[in-house]
Amino acid sequence: MNSSTSKPNSAPTSSVQLLSRDRIGALIFLVVSLIYGYQIANIALFPGDEFEPFTARTLPYLLTTAGIVLSLLLLITGKNDEQSGATVDFNWKLLISFLVLMAAYGVGLTWLGFVLSTSLFLLGGFLLLGERRKSILFGASFPFVTAFWLLLTQGLDIYLESGYIFSAW
């Protein structure tokens, strides 16, 4: 028998990916939902709240349950075809850039405040996604965030971080 022939007991190879992009996203969402659900136990309750039907933990429990159910559904029903291969055409540089941008947003929120840091976050996200028109970049970030800030602070009376650099004014 020639050494270049295949072994008789070997399984045929297939180009179908078991871990498609849908399933990788579902796995990540499942892990995030499980971690979020684990952290719900750290939410403090007022004395006597353990007997109430609706507490500070109720909505987080519902969100965790919904996240787990939806991610499991996506794991089961995810595509298996060649076009949705897991890491074949995945843009890892873009993913890491967005993770760095999100971390910078978290730090910037404390220092720059909600309006400036959120506007810069949207501006940076649009740039990472390839948008270069200045009218779209500035028109979709700063006015939208300002309108949202006005709605939350003036309409709904919700406090949003003003930032350390603006708190002295």
Summary of the structure (lengths in Angstrom):
residues: 169
radius of gyration: 23.5
end to end distance: 85.5
largest distance: 85.5
contacts: 392
relative contact order: 0.10
helix: 63%
strand: 1%
